[in-house]
Amino acid sequence: MGMDAILFDLDDTLIVDEAVSRESMESTARQAAVQSGVEARRFFTDASRHGSQLWKEGPCHAYVRSIGISYHECLWGKFEGDTPELASLREWATAYRVEVFRKALQDQGHSDQDLAESLAGHFSARRRALQRLMPDAKEVLTRLRQNHKLALLTNGAPDLQREKIAASGLGGFFDAIAVSGEHGIGKPQPGIFQILLDQLGVEARRAVMVGNSLERDIAGARNARLAAAIWIQIEGSEEPADVVPHHSIRGLHELPSLIPTLG
């Protein structure tokens, strides 16, 4: 019978996310070492720890968790928009990203607010400059769109996810795109899947989801009763979750041969 539509996650499914964020933090740590003499490896560890901890303790945590905004994204997102949630996040994040690097410097005996601000700017610039696609992304989308509707379903802030999509050059491949922050609901809630299916004009039983997150993509696809949830396993980003995918792949190149077997 085959499938009518294939839904894709964005971060670490079609574009590299965690590795690029790590590379950006490593670059920032090297910059800190050059400018202040701190030990770069320790700075990387400390800044990562402070970033995660301050993110969890921040006043916007409930919102960023529900929409799917990571602490790395809070270090470089602009969070443009008029909603109260985005306005609060924008105000908090401006101070947060400087505080992360100020604390990492302070851990090694340096107190330099100006340098902390400079490092925050460095991380943001590097994170944008280092963006890249997952292997085979364009080639696989080109093949699959010949016989299927394609859609993009991504958690995150509206402007940041749209910026990533624009930078990737992949936007034109999709018949519909849904960003959680634009709808106030994120994966794994079935409602965000239904919004996208309605845009496509496709029934859940005729669609599959491809994503790297068990907790969000795979659980969400099952919650929404899609025909199949396909987990792309990215080395180093596996997460514990009490959910089982219908299929597992190690790279996007496996999809063109898998999709025709479904349904």
LOVOFI-383226 format. One line per 8 residues: number of its first residue (from 0); their letters; for each residue x, y, z of N, C-alpha, C. Coordinates in Angstrom, 2 decimals. Layout:
<rs>
NUM	A	X:Y:Z:X:Y:Z:X:Y:Z; ...
</rs>
This chain:
<rs>
0	MGMDAILF	0.83:-1.21:0.00:0.00:0.00:0.00:0.86:1.25:0.00; 1.97:1.23:0.73:2.87:2.36:0.75:2.37:3.50:1.61; 3.22:4.48:1.78:2.92:5.64:2.60:2.70:6.88:1.74; 1.84:7.78:2.20:1.61:9.03:1.49:2.59:10.12:1.91; 2.99:10.11:3.20:3.80:11.22:3.71:4.89:10.73:4.66; 6.00:11.44:4.64:7.11:11.17:5.56:7.38:12.46:6.32; 7.30:12.37:7.64:7.58:13.51:8.52:9.00:13.39:9.05; 9.74:14.48:9.02:11.12:14.48:9.49:11.29:15.44:10.66
8	DLDDTLIV	12.08:15.02:11.63:12.63:15.93:12.62:13.73:16.74:11.95; 14.18:17.82:12.59:15.24:18.65:12.02:16.60:18.40:12.67; 16.73:18.75:13.96:18.02:18.71:14.64:18.52:17.29:14.86; 19.71:17.01:14.37:20.36:15.70:14.45:19.58:14.63:13.72; 18.73:15.06:12.80:18.09:14.15:11.85:18.43:14.59:10.44; 18.20:15.87:10.15:18.56:16.43:8.84:19.74:17.39:8.91; 19.89:18.07:10.05:21.05:18.94:10.24:21.77:18.53:11.53; 23.05:18.76:11.57:23.86:18.43:12.75:23.59:19.48:13.82
16	DEAVSRES	23.33:19.02:15.04:23.03:19.96:16.12:23.99:19.80:17.30; 23.94:18.67:17.98:24.74:18.53:19.20:26.23:18.62:18.91; 26.70:18.00:17.85:28.13:18.05:17.53:28.57:19.47:17.21; 27.74:20.22:16.49:28.08:21.60:16.17:28.09:22.47:17.42; 27.15:22.22:18.32:27.14:22.96:19.58:28.39:22.66:20.40; 28.80:21.40:20.42:30.01:21.02:21.13:31.24:21.67:20.50; 31.31:21.67:19.19:32.44:22.30:18.50:32.49:23.80:18.78; 31.32:24.42:18.87:31.26:25.85:19.17:31.74:26.14:20.58
24	MESTARQA	31.39:25.26:21.52:31.85:25.44:22.89:33.36:25.20:22.99; 33.87:24.24:22.25:35.31:23.99:22.23:36.06:25.20:21.68; 35.51:25.80:20.63:36.13:27.00:20.06:36.12:28.14:21.07; 35.02:28.27:21.80:34.91:29.33:22.80:35.89:29.10:23.93; 36.08:27.84:24.31:37.05:27.51:25.36:38.46:27.85:24.92; 38.79:27.58:23.67:40.12:27.94:23.16:40.31:29.45:23.15; 39.26:30.17:22.80:39.32:31.62:22.80:39.54:32.15:24.21; 38.85:31.55:25.18:39.02:31.95:26.57:40.45:31.70:27.03
32	AVQSGVEA	41.02:30.58:26.59:42.39:30.26:26.98:43.38:31.28:26.42; 43.17:31.69:25.18:44.05:32.67:24.55:43.97:34.02:25.25; 42.75:34.42:25.61:42.56:35.76:26.13:42.76:35.89:27.63; 42.69:34.78:28.35:42.80:34.89:29.82:43.77:33.91:30.44; 44.24:32.92:29.67:45.17:31.95:30.21:44.52:30.79:30.94; 43.18:30.70:30.91:42.52:29.57:31.56:42.83:28.29:30.80; 42.64:27.16:31.47:42.84:25.86:30.84:41.60:25.54:30.02; 41.77:25.31:28.71:40.64:25.22:27.80:39.73:24.04:28.10
40	RRFFTDAS	40.29:22.88:28.37:39.46:21.70:28.61:38.59:21.89:29.85; 39.17:22.44:30.90:38.38:22.68:32.11:37.31:23.73:31.84; 37.65:24.76:31.09:36.67:25.80:30.77:35.49:25.20:30.02; 35.77:24.33:29.06:34.71:23.67:28.31:33.78:22.90:29.25; 34.36:22.13:30.16:33.56:21.34:31.10:32.75:22.24:32.02; 33.38:23.26:32.55:32.70:24.16:33.48:31.58:24.94:32.79; 31.85:25.45:31.60:30.83:26.23:30.90:29.63:25.34:30.53; 29.90:24.11:30.13:28.82:23.18:29.81:27.98:22.88:31.04
48	RHGSQLWK	28.65:22.70:32.17:27.93:22.41:33.42:27.09:23.60:33.86; 27.67:24.79:33.82:26.92:25.98:34.21:25.75:26.24:33.25; 25.99:25.99:31.95:24.93:26.20:30.98:23.72:25.33:31.27; 23.97:24.06:31.54:22.88:23.13:31.83:22.19:23.46:33.16; 22.98:23.75:34.17:22.42:24.00:35.50:21.58:25.28:35.53; 22.12:26.37:34.98:21.39:27.63:34.97:20.13:27.54:34.12; 20.18:26.76:33.06:19.01:26.52:32.20:17.90:25.83:32.99; 18.29:24.80:33.75:17.31:24.06:34.54:16.72:24.90:35.66
56	EGPCHAYV	17.53:25.78:36.22:17.10:26.59:37.37:16.42:27.89:36.95; 16.46:28.21:35.67:15.95:29.49:35.19:14.43:29.59:35.24; 13.90:30.79:35.24:12.46:31.01:35.33:11.69:30.58:34.09; 12.40:30.34:32.99:11.74:29.96:31.74:11.81:28.46:31.47; 12.30:27.70:32.46:12.57:26.29:32.19:11.33:25.51:31.78; 10.21:25.74:32.42:9.00:25.00:32.07:8.63:25.24:30.60; 8.78:26.48:30.15:8.45:26.81:28.77:9.45:26.18:27.80; 10.75:26.36:28.04:11.74:25.84:27.09:11.70:24.32:27.04
64	RSIGISYH	11.39:23.70:28.16:11.28:22.24:28.18:10.08:21.77:27.37; 8.95:22.45:27.51:7.74:22.02:26.80:7.85:22.25:25.30; 8.53:23.32:24.89:8.67:23.64:23.48:9.87:22.95:22.85; 10.84:22.54:23.69:12.00:21.83:23.18:13.16:22.72:22.82; 13.48:23.66:23.70:14.63:24.56:23.49:15.74:24.14:24.45; 16.86:23.70:23.93:17.95:23.20:24.75:18.76:24.34:25.35; 19.62:24.00:26.31:20.46:25.05:26.90:21.45:25.59:25.87; 21.92:24.74:24.96:22.81:25.22:23.91:22.12:26.29:23.05
72	ECLWGKFE	20.82:26.07:22.78:20.09:27.04:21.96:19.87:28.35:22.70; 19.76:28.26:24.02:19.64:29.50:24.81:20.92:30.32:24.78; 22.02:29.72:24.36:23.29:30.43:24.26:23.44:31.20:22.95; 22.52:30.96:21.98:22.69:31.68:20.71:21.40:32.11:20.04; 20.25:31.70:20.57:19.00:32.10:19.95:18.64:33.55:20.22; 17.98:34.18:19.27:17.52:35.56:19.44:16.15:35.60:20.12; 15.34:34.58:19.89:14.01:34.44:20.50:13.12:35.65:20.21; 13.05:35.96:18.94:12.20:37.06:18.50:10.74:36.63:18.55
80	GDTPELAS	9.87:37.59:18.80:8.44:37.30:18.86:7.76:38.12:19.93; 6.45:38.23:19.82:5.70:39.12:20.71:4.98:38.41:21.84; 5.03:37.09:21.89:4.32:36.39:22.96:5.01:36.65:24.29; 4.28:36.62:25.40:4.90:36.84:26.72:6.00:35.83:27.01; 5.81:34.60:26.56:6.82:33.57:26.83:8.14:33.87:26.12; 8.05:34.28:24.85:9.27:34.60:24.10:9.91:35.88:24.61; 9.11:36.84:25.00:9.67:38.09:25.54:10.44:37.81:26.82; 9.88:36.97:27.69:10.56:36.63:28.94:11.83:35.84:28.67
88	LREWATAY	11.75:34.90:27.72:12.92:34.09:27.39:14.02:34.96:26.80; 13.66:35.87:25.94:14.64:36.77:25.31:15.37:37.60:26.36; 14.63:38.14:27.30:15.24:38.96:28.35:16.15:38.12:29.24; 15.68:36.93:29.62:16.48:36.07:30.50:17.73:35.57:29.79; 17.59:35.14:28.53:18.70:34.54:27.81:19.85:35.52:27.59; 19.54:36.80:27.44:20.58:37.80:27.22:21.57:37.82:28.38; 21.05:37.75:29.60:21.93:37.72:30.77:22.49:36.32:31.02; 21.69:35.32:30.72:22.10:33.92:30.96:23.37:33.56:30.22
96	RVEVFRKA	23.46:33.89:28.95:24.60:33.44:28.15:25.89:34.11:28.62; 25.83:35.32:29.10:27.02:35.97:29.66:27.38:35.34:31.00; 26.38:35.02:31.80:26.61:34.45:33.12:27.27:33.08:33.04; 26.91:32.30:32.03:27.53:30.98:31.84:29.03:31.12:31.71; 29.48:32.03:30.88:30.91:32.18:30.64:31.60:32.95:31.77; 30.89:33.83:32.41:31.46:34.52:33.58:31.77:33.51:34.68; 30.85:32.59:34.92:31.06:31.59:35.96:32.21:30.64:35.60; 32.30:30.27:34.32:33.39:29.39:33.89:34.75:30.06:34.05
104	LQDQGHSD	34.82:31.36:33.77:36.06:32.10:34.02:36.35:32.18:35.51; 35.33:32.46:36.29:35.48:32.60:37.74:35.96:31.30:38.37; 35.58:30.18:37.83:36.01:28.88:38.36:37.52:28.72:38.31; 38.16:29.45:37.42:39.62:29.40:37.32:40.27:30.70:37.79; 39.52:31.45:38.61:40.11:32.63:39.26:40.12:33.88:38.44; 39.31:33.95:37.38:39.27:35.15:36.54:37.91:35.82:36.69; 37.94:37.13:36.86:36.70:37.90:36.96:36.75:38.99:35.90; 36.06:38.75:34.79:36.15:39.67:33.66:34.81:39.67:32.92
112	QDLAESLA	33.95:40.62:33.26:32.63:40.70:32.65:32.72:40.98:31.16; 33.63:41.84:30.76:33.77:42.17:29.34:34.17:40.94:28.53; 35.08:40.14:29.08:35.50:38.93:28.38:34.35:37.94:28.30; 33.57:37.82:29.36:32.42:36.92:29.35:31.45:37.31:28.24; 31.21:38.60:28.09:30.33:39.07:27.02:30.92:38.77:25.65; 32.23:38.94:25.53:32.90:38.64:24.27:32.80:37.15:23.93; 32.97:36.31:24.93:32.89:34.86:24.72:31.47:34.43:24.34; 30.47:35.08:24.94:29.09:34.79:24.57:28.86:35.11:23.09
120	GHFSARRR	29.41:36.22:22.62:29.30:36.58:21.22:30.06:35.61:20.32; 31.21:35.13:20.81:32.00:34.18:20.04:31.24:32.88:19.85; 30.64:32.37:20.92:29.89:31.12:20.81:28.76:31.27:19.79; 28.01:32.34:19.88:26.89:32.57:18.98:27.35:32.61:17.52; 28.45:33.32:17.27:28.95:33.44:15.91:29.44:32.11:15.36; 30.16:31.35:16.20:30.67:30.06:15.75:29.53:29.07:15.51; 28.52:29.11:16.39:27.40:28.17:16.24:26.70:28.39:14.91; 26.57:29.62:14.49:25.95:29.90:13.20:26.87:29.52:12.04
128	ALQRLMPD	28.15:29.78:12.20:29.10:29.53:11.11:29.33:28.05:10.85; 29.20:27.22:11.87:29.53:25.81:11.76:28.36:24.92:11.34; 27.19:25.50:11.13:26.02:24.69:10.77:26.27:23.88:9.50; 25.78:22.65:9.51:25.95:21.77:8.34:24.87:20.69:8.34; 24.72:20.05:7.19:23.72:19.00:7.02:24.21:17.66:7.54; 23.28:16.81:7.88:23.60:15.41:8.14:23.99:14.76:6.82; 24.82:13.72:6.85:25.21:13.03:5.61:23.99:12.56:4.82; 24.01:12.78:3.53:23.01:12.28:2.57:21.66:12.98:2.68
136	AKEVLTRL	21.55:14.06:3.44:20.24:14.68:3.65:19.59:15.13:2.33; 20.30:15.91:1.55:19.70:16.42:0.31:19.41:15.30:-0.68; 20.32:14.37:-0.78:20.14:13.27:-1.74:18.92:12.43:-1.40; 18.75:12.13:-0.11:17.63:11.29:0.32:16.31:12.03:0.16; 16.26:13.30:0.54:15.03:14.06:0.37:14.66:14.18:-1.11; 15.65:14.35:-1.96:15.40:14.44:-3.40:14.75:13.16:-3.92; 15.23:12.01:-3.46:14.66:10.74:-3.90:13.26:10.52:-3.34; 13.09:10.80:-2.07:11.82:10.48:-1.42:10.68:11.39:-1.87
144	RQNHKLAL	10.98:12.61:-2.21:9.91:13.54:-2.59:9.30:13.20:-3.94; 9.93:12.31:-4.70:9.39:11.92:-6.00:8.06:11.17:-5.86; 7.89:10.45:-4.74:6.70:9.63:-4.56:5.96:9.87:-3.26; 6.42:10.84:-2.45:5.80:11.08:-1.15:5.71:12.57:-0.87; 4.72:12.94:-0.08:4.72:14.26:0.51:5.73:14.26:1.65; 6.48:15.33:1.77:7.47:15.46:2.83:7.08:16.62:3.74; 7.31:16.43:5.04:7.00:17.47:6.01:8.09:17.53:7.07; 8.21:18.69:7.69:9.21:18.91:8.72:8.49:19.25:10.02
152	LTNGAPDL	8.82:18.52:11.08:8.21:18.74:12.39:9.31:18.90:13.41; 9.51:20.14:13.88:10.65:20.43:14.75:10.23:21.17:16.01; 10.76:20.75:17.12:10.58:21.48:18.37:11.54:22.66:18.41; 11.14:23.76:19.06:12.06:24.86:19.24:11.39:26.22:19.09; 12.21:27.26:19.28:11.73:28.63:19.13:11.47:28.94:17.66; 10.41:29.69:17.36:10.06:29.95:15.96:11.19:30.54:15.13; 11.80:31.64:15.61:12.81:32.29:14.79:14.08:31.46:14.66; 14.45:30.75:15.73:15.69:29.97:15.68:15.56:28.78:14.74
160	QREKIAAS	14.43:28.07:14.82:14.25:26.92:13.94:14.11:27.36:12.49; 13.42:28.48:12.27:13.30:28.99:10.91:14.66:29.45:10.38; 15.49:29.99:11.25:16.85:30.38:10.85:17.65:29.15:10.44; 17.54:28.08:11.22:18.25:26.84:10.88:17.78:26.28:9.55; 16.47:26.29:9.34:15.92:25.77:8.09:16.44:26.57:6.90; 16.43:27.89:7.04:16.93:28.74:5.95:18.40:28.48:5.67; 19.20:28.35:6.74:20.63:28.10:6.58:20.90:26.74:5.95; 20.02:25.78:6.19:20.23:24.43:5.67:19.97:24.32:4.18
168	GLGGFFDA	19.13:25.21:3.65:18.75:25.12:2.25:17.76:24.02:1.96; 17.15:23.43:3.00:16.25:22.29:2.82:14.78:22.68:2.77; 14.45:23.93:3.05:13.06:24.32:3.18:12.21:23.98:1.97; 12.77:24.07:0.78:12.01:23.83:-0.44:11.60:22.39:-0.67; 12.16:21.48:0.10:11.81:20.07:-0.06:10.46:19.72:0.57; 9.93:20.59:1.43:8.79:20.20:2.27:7.48:20.81:1.81; 6.45:19.98:1.87:5.10:20.43:1.56:4.47:21.16:2.74; 4.98:20.91:3.95:4.48:21.59:5.14:5.56:21.56:6.21
176	IAVSGEHG	5.58:22.60:7.04:6.54:22.72:8.12:5.80:23.18:9.37; 6.07:22.51:10.50:5.49:22.92:11.78:6.61:23.07:12.80; 6.65:24.23:13.45:7.62:24.50:14.52:6.83:24.60:15.83; 7.24:23.86:16.83:6.46:23.78:18.07:6.18:25.15:18.66; 7.19:26.03:18.66:7.03:27.34:19.26:6.00:28.22:18.57; 5.66:27.89:17.33:4.65:28.65:16.61:3.23:28.23:16.97; 3.12:27.08:17.63:1.81:26.54:17.96:1.60:26.37:19.46; 2.66:26.59:20.25:2.54:26.46:21.69:2.43:25.04:22.18
184	IGKPQPGI	2.81:24.09:21.35:2.76:22.68:21.71:3.88:21.96:20.97; 4.51:21.01:21.64:5.65:20.34:21.02:5.57:18.84:21.10; 6.42:18.18:20.34:6.56:16.72:20.45:6.97:16.38:21.89; 6.44:15.34:22.49:5.69:14.21:21.91:4.17:14.35:21.96; 3.63:15.54:22.17:2.19:15.70:22.20:1.60:15.39:20.81; 0.56:14.58:20.75:0.01:14.21:19.44:-0.57:15.39:18.68; -0.96:16.45:19.39:-1.58:17.59:18.73:-0.72:18.24:17.68; 0.59:18.33:17.92:1.48:18.97:16.96:1.62:18.11:15.70
192	FQILLDQL	1.53:16.80:15.86:1.55:15.90:14.70:0.28:16.10:13.88; -0.86:16.22:14.56:-2.13:16.38:13.85:-2.18:17.69:13.09; -1.60:18.74:13.66:-1.54:20.03:12.96:-0.83:19.86:11.61; 0.28:19.13:11.63:1.05:18.95:10.41:0.32:18.02:9.43; -0.30:16.96:9.94:-1.04:16.06:9.07:-2.21:16.78:8.40; -2.86:17.67:9.14:-3.96:18.44:8.55:-3.45:19.35:7.44; -2.27:19.94:7.63:-1.68:20.78:6.58:-1.40:19.96:5.32; -0.98:18.71:5.52:-0.66:17.83:4.40:-1.90:17.23:3.75
200	GVEARRAV	-3.00:17.14:4.52:-4.18:16.44:4.04:-3.97:14.94:4.01; -3.24:14.43:5.01:-2.88:13.02:5.08:-3.35:12.43:6.40; -3.85:11.20:6.38:-4.25:10.51:7.60:-3.03:9.94:8.30; -3.11:9.84:9.63:-1.98:9.33:10.42:-1.55:7.95:9.97; -2.49:7.11:9.61:-2.17:5.74:9.21:-1.44:5.67:7.88; -1.32:6.82:7.20:-0.64:6.86:5.91:0.66:7.68:5.99; 1.15:7.88:7.22:2.35:8.71:7.40:3.32:8.04:8.36; 4.60:8.35:8.19:5.64:7.85:9.09:6.46:9.02:9.59
208	MVGNSLER	7.12:8.82:10.73:7.98:9.85:11.33:9.40:9.35:11.39; 10.35:10.23:11.05:11.78:9.92:11.14:12.42:10.92:12.09; 13.07:10.45:13.15:13.70:11.37:14.09:14.69:10.67:14.98; 15.53:11.47:15.65:16.60:10.90:16.48:16.23:10.80:17.95; 15.11:11.40:18.36:14.75:11.42:19.77:13.68:10.39:20.09; 14.02:9.43:20.93:13.03:8.46:21.38:11.92:9.15:22.17; 12.33:10.05:23.05:11.39:10.72:23.95:10.41:11.63:23.23; 10.87:12.27:22.15:10.02:13.24:21.47:9.50:12.72:20.12
216	DIAGARNA	10.40:12.31:19.24:9.98:11.90:17.90:9.27:10.56:17.89; 9.88:9.58:18.52:9.32:8.22:18.46:8.08:8.10:19.34; 8.18:8.58:20.56:7.00:8.55:21.44:5.87:9.38:20.84; 6.21:10.53:20.27:5.19:11.38:19.67:4.49:10.72:18.50; 5.27:10.07:17.64:4.68:9.38:16.49:3.74:8.27:16.95; 4.12:7.57:18.00:3.25:6.52:18.54:2.00:7.14:19.17; 2.18:8.24:19.90:1.03:8.92:20.49:0.02:9.36:19.43; 0.56:9.80:18.29:-0.29:10.29:17.21:-0.79:9.17:16.31
224	RLAAAIWI	-0.40:7.94:16.60:-0.84:6.74:15.86:-0.43:6.78:14.39; 0.80:7.25:14.15:1.33:7.17:12.80:1.62:5.71:12.45; 1.73:5.44:11.16:1.94:4.07:10.71:3.25:3.50:11.21; 4.28:4.34:11.31:5.58:3.85:11.76:6.40:5.00:12.32; 7.19:4.66:13.33:8.15:5.59:13.93:9.54:5.05:13.68; 10.33:5.80:12.91:11.66:5.36:12.50:12.71:6.16:13.27; 13.51:5.45:14.03:14.52:6.08:14.87:15.86:6.09:14.16; 16.42:7.27:13.93:17.77:7.37:13.40:18.72:7.50:14.58
232	QIEGSEEP	19.57:6.52:14.74:20.48:6.46:15.88:21.76:7.23:15.58; 21.92:8.33:16.28:23.10:9.17:16.11:24.08:8.85:17.23; 25.26:8.39:16.87:26.23:7.98:17.87:26.55:9.13:18.84; 26.44:8.82:20.12:26.75:9.80:21.15:25.56:10.59:21.63; 24.42:10.46:20.95:23.24:11.23:21.36:22.08:10.33:21.76; 22.36:9.02:21.94:21.31:8.12:22.36:20.79:8.53:23.73; 19.51:8.33:23.96:18.89:8.72:25.21:18.05:7.58:25.76; 17.98:7.45:27.08:17.11:6.43:27.66:15.66:6.86:27.57
240	ADVVPHHS	14.80:5.98:27.14:13.37:6.28:27.07:12.60:4.98:26.99; 11.47:4.95:27.62:10.65:3.74:27.67:9.72:3.71:26.46; 10.32:3.69:25.28:9.55:3.65:24.04:10.37:2.88:23.01; 9.67:2.13:22.18:10.35:1.29:21.19:9.95:1.75:19.79; 10.91:2.04:18.92:10.59:2.44:17.55:10.13:1.23:16.74; 9.41:1.50:15.67:9.05:0.42:14.76:10.26:-0.06:13.97; 11.13:0.90:13.64:12.34:0.58:12.89:13.47:1.48:13.36; 14.70:0.99:13.25:15.89:1.77:13.59:16.82:1.79:12.40
248	IRGLHELP	17.43:2.96:12.15:18.41:3.08:11.09:19.63:3.80:11.63; 20.74:3.65:10.95:21.99:4.30:11.36:22.32:5.51:10.52; 21.56:5.74:9.47:21.82:6.90:8.62:20.66:7.10:7.67; 20.53:8.31:7.15:19.44:8.64:6.24:19.48:7.81:4.97; 20.67:7.36:4.58:20.79:6.59:3.34:20.00:5.30:3.37; 19.59:4.83:4.55:18.83:3.59:4.65:17.34:3.79:4.36; 16.87:5.04:4.34:15.44:5.29:4.20:14.85:4.90:2.85; 15.49:5.23:1.72:14.84:4.93:0.44:14.51:3.45:0.23
256	SLIPTLG	15.26:2.57:0.83:14.93:1.15:0.70:13.96:0.68:1.77; 13.89:1.38:2.91:12.97:0.99:3.98:11.55:1.46:3.72; 11.37:2.68:3.27:10.04:3.28:3.14:9.10:2.43:2.28; 9.52:1.88:1.14:8.59:1.09:0.31:8.09:-0.19:0.98; 8.76:-0.63:2.04:8.34:-1.86:2.72:7.27:-1.61:3.76; 6.97:-0.35:4.04:6.03:-0.01:5.10:4.61:0.06:4.58; 3.67:-0.22:5.47:2.27:-0.10:5.11:1.66:-1.41:4.64
</rs>
